[in-house]
């Protein structure tokens, strides 16, 4: 099965990360690290939400209605748009619920970034993640249960990269993020970006 994480990492190239860093006034390494953490965290939250039939139906409907994957066509431009962040902020409220603040604060402490900067990065990335999931849904012609199964498989794929991700992706936990996960977040994009010009 095609990996959503691999699709996203291939799209979030040096130019896209550069746009994120410019928007927030942070260095590129910090942006890369935070984006690398945002991807598996958001996918884990989506998987959790889609684990019930009602949640899967709601997500599938949102994908079909608002997330066709076109956002992936020009990510450097997309992350600079106000509507991307506004859309992303609403998405974060849906996928994290009451855990939103805990997650942002955990990543903030771990990356030594301001929690507002972290929230902005997650808001930039959330519509991109949904765009990738929506693109996969269309490509594979998946119904709601198919989307749920795809996210479940994706979680398993991500978790094989590091057992520490289990804690991060368990949204019932207290939201702590270990140094190992921070390192994985950097390496997730770092390894792919190193070969890009």
C-alpha positions in Angstrom: 0.0 0.0 0.0 1.2 3.5 -0.8 2.3 5.3 2.3 0.6 8.7 3.1 3.7 9.6 5.1 6.0 9.0 2.1 3.7 11.0 -0.1 3.7 13.9 2.3 7.4 13.8 2.9 8.0 13.8 -0.8 5.8 16.8 -1.2 7.2 18.8 1.7 10.5 19.5 0.1 13.0 22.1 0.9 11.0 24.9 -0.7 7.9 24.1 1.3 9.8 23.9 4.6 11.5 27.1 3.7 8.1 28.8 3.3 7.0 27.5 6.7 10.2 28.9 8.3 9.8 32.3 6.6 6.2 32.6 7.6 7.0 32.0 11.3 10.5 33.6 11.5 12.1 30.4 12.7 15.1 28.6 11.2 14.6 25.8 8.7 15.8 23.1 11.0 13.2 24.0 13.6 10.5 24.0 10.9 11.6 20.7 9.6 11.6 19.2 13.0 8.1 20.4 13.9 6.7 19.4 10.5 8.2 16.0 10.9 6.4 15.6 14.2 3.1 17.1 12.9 2.7 14.4 10.2 2.6 11.3 12.3 0.7 13.1 15.1 -2.0 14.2 12.8 -2.3 10.9 11.1 -2.5 9.2 14.5 -5.3 11.5 15.6 -7.2 10.9 12.3 -6.8 7.2 12.7 -8.2 7.4 16.2 -11.2 9.5 15.1 -11.9 7.2 12.1 -11.9 4.1 14.3 -15.6 4.3 14.9 -18.1 4.0 12.0 -19.5 7.5 12.7 -16.0 9.0 12.8 -15.1 7.3 9.6 -18.2 8.5 7.8 -17.6 12.1 9.0 -14.0 12.0 7.9 -14.8 10.5 4.5 -17.5 13.1 3.9 -15.1 15.9 4.8 -12.5 14.5 2.5 -14.9 14.2 -0.4 -16.3 17.7 0.2 -13.2 19.8 1.0 -10.0 17.9 0.5 -9.4 16.6 -3.0 -5.6 16.8 -2.8 -5.2 20.0 -4.9 -3.4 21.7 -2.0 -0.4 19.4 -2.8 0.0 21.1 -6.2 1.9 24.1 -4.7 2.8 23.6 -1.1 5.2 26.6 -0.8 2.3 28.9 -1.8 -0.4 27.0 0.2 1.4 27.4 3.6 1.5 31.2 3.1 -2.3 31.5 2.6 -4.4 32.8 5.5 -7.2 30.4 4.6 -4.9 27.4 4.9 -4.1 28.3 8.5 -7.7 29.1 9.3 -8.9 25.8 7.8 -6.1 24.0 9.6 -7.0 25.6 13.0 -10.6 24.3 12.6 -9.3 20.8 11.6 -7.1 20.7 14.8 -10.1 21.4 16.9 -11.9 18.5 15.3 -9.1 15.9 15.3 -7.5 16.7 18.7 -10.5 17.9 20.7 -9.7 18.7 24.3 -6.2 17.2 23.8 -5.2 20.0 21.4 -3.5 22.2 24.0 -1.7 19.2 25.5 -0.2 18.2 22.2 0.8 21.7 21.2 2.5 22.3 24.6 4.3 18.9 24.4 5.8 19.7 21.0 6.6 23.2 22.2 8.6 22.0 25.1 10.4 19.3 23.1 11.3 21.6 20.2 12.0 24.7 22.3 9.6 26.6 20.1 6.8 28.9 21.2 3.5 27.1 21.6 1.8 29.6 19.2 4.5 28.8 16.6 3.9 25.1 17.0 0.1 25.6 16.7 0.7 27.6 13.5 2.8 24.9 12.0 0.2 22.2 12.9 -2.5 24.4 11.4 -0.4 24.8 8.2 0.1 21.0 8.0 -3.4 19.8 8.9 -5.0 20.7 5.5 -2.0 19.2 3.7 -2.4 15.9 5.6 -6.1 15.8 4.8 -5.3 16.7 1.2 -3.0 13.7 1.0 -5.6 11.4 2.6 -8.2 12.7 0.3 -6.0 12.2 -2.8 -5.4 8.6 -1.7 -9.1 8.1 -1.1 -9.9 9.1 -4.7 -7.0 7.2 -6.2 -8.1 4.0 -4.5 -11.8 4.7 -4.7 -12.2 4.1 -0.9 -15.5 4.3 1.1 -15.5 5.4 4.7 -14.4 2.0 6.0 -11.7 1.9 3.4 -10.3 5.2 4.6 -10.4 3.9 8.2 -8.5 0.8 7.2 -6.0 2.9 5.3 -5.3 5.1 8.3 -5.0 2.0 10.5 -2.4 0.5 8.2 -0.6 3.9 8.0 -0.4 4.0 11.8 1.2 0.6 11.8 3.7 1.6 9.1 4.7 4.7 11.1 5.0 2.8 14.4 7.4 0.4 12.9 9.8 3.3 12.5 10.0 3.8 16.2 8.3 2.1 19.2 8.3 5.5 20.9 5.7 6.7 18.4 3.2 4.5 20.1 3.1 7.0 22.9 2.8 10.0 20.7 0.0 8.5 18.6 -2.0 7.4 21.6 -4.2 10.5 22.0 -5.5 9.2 25.3 -2.0 9.6 26.8 -0.9 12.7 28.6 0.7 14.1 25.5 4.4 13.8 26.5 6.8 13.6 23.7 10.2 11.9 24.2 13.5 12.9 22.8 13.5 9.8 20.6 10.3 11.0 18.9 11.7 14.5 18.4 14.7 12.9 16.7 12.4 10.8 14.5 10.5 13.9 13.5 13.6 15.5 12.3 14.9 12.4 10.6 11.6 11.7 8.8 11.9 14.7 6.6 15.7 15.2 6.9 16.6 12.0 5.2 14.3 12.7 2.3 15.2 16.4 2.0 19.0 15.7 2.0 18.8 14.4 -1.5 16.7 17.3 -2.9 18.2 20.4 -4.4 
